[in-house]
Amino acid sequence: MTNDMMALKGLVEKTSDSDLLRDMISFTAERLMALEVSGMTGAGYHEKN
């Protein structure tokens, strides 16, 4: 989770204000989808098995 927070912080620092909301929504949607899939499969984030 710490790595995700650092990635979000880096994203906020490098984007312009007009793209910030779009990028934050994209980041959140990706994480939610990954959590849903890992919950269904029992595999962790980036696990292959």
Rosetta constraint file for C-alpha pairs under 8 A:
AtomPair CA 1 CA 5 HARMONIC 6.34 0.50
AtomPair CA 2 CA 6 HARMONIC 6.22 0.50
AtomPair CA 3 CA 7 HARMONIC 6.10 0.50
AtomPair CA 4 CA 8 HARMONIC 6.15 0.50
AtomPair CA 5 CA 9 HARMONIC 6.12 0.50
AtomPair CA 6 CA 10 HARMONIC 6.14 0.50
AtomPair CA 7 CA 11 HARMONIC 6.13 0.50
AtomPair CA 8 CA 12 HARMONIC 6.19 0.50
AtomPair CA 8 CA 24 HARMONIC 7.75 0.50
AtomPair CA 8 CA 27 HARMONIC 7.71 0.50
AtomPair CA 9 CA 13 HARMONIC 6.26 0.50
AtomPair CA 10 CA 14 HARMONIC 6.29 0.50
AtomPair CA 11 CA 15 HARMONIC 6.21 0.50
AtomPair CA 11 CA 23 HARMONIC 7.79 0.50
AtomPair CA 12 CA 20 HARMONIC 6.61 0.50
AtomPair CA 15 CA 19 HARMONIC 6.31 0.50
AtomPair CA 15 CA 20 HARMONIC 6.01 0.50
AtomPair CA 16 CA 20 HARMONIC 6.19 0.50
AtomPair CA 17 CA 21 HARMONIC 7.68 0.50
AtomPair CA 19 CA 23 HARMONIC 6.13 0.50
AtomPair CA 20 CA 24 HARMONIC 6.08 0.50
AtomPair CA 21 CA 25 HARMONIC 6.15 0.50
AtomPair CA 22 CA 26 HARMONIC 6.18 0.50
AtomPair CA 23 CA 27 HARMONIC 6.07 0.50
AtomPair CA 24 CA 28 HARMONIC 6.12 0.50
AtomPair CA 25 CA 29 HARMONIC 6.03 0.50
AtomPair CA 26 CA 30 HARMONIC 6.16 0.50
AtomPair CA 27 CA 31 HARMONIC 6.35 0.50
AtomPair CA 28 CA 32 HARMONIC 6.13 0.50
AtomPair CA 29 CA 33 HARMONIC 6.12 0.50
AtomPair CA 30 CA 34 HARMONIC 6.16 0.50
AtomPair CA 31 CA 35 HARMONIC 6.11 0.50
AtomPair CA 32 CA 36 HARMONIC 6.13 0.50
AtomPair CA 33 CA 37 HARMONIC 6.19 0.50
AtomPair CA 34 CA 38 HARMONIC 6.08 0.50
AtomPair CA 34 CA 45 HARMONIC 6.82 0.50
AtomPair CA 35 CA 39 HARMONIC 6.04 0.50
AtomPair CA 35 CA 45 HARMONIC 7.66 0.50
AtomPair CA 36 CA 40 HARMONIC 6.30 0.50
AtomPair CA 37 CA 41 HARMONIC 6.06 0.50
AtomPair CA 38 CA 42 HARMONIC 5.25 0.50
AtomPair CA 38 CA 43 HARMONIC 5.03 0.50
AtomPair CA 38 CA 44 HARMONIC 5.57 0.50
AtomPair CA 38 CA 45 HARMONIC 6.68 0.50
AtomPair CA 39 CA 43 HARMONIC 7.41 0.50
AtomPair CA 43 CA 47 HARMONIC 5.78 0.50
AtomPair CA 43 CA 48 HARMONIC 7.40 0.50
AtomPair CA 43 CA 49 HARMONIC 6.44 0.50
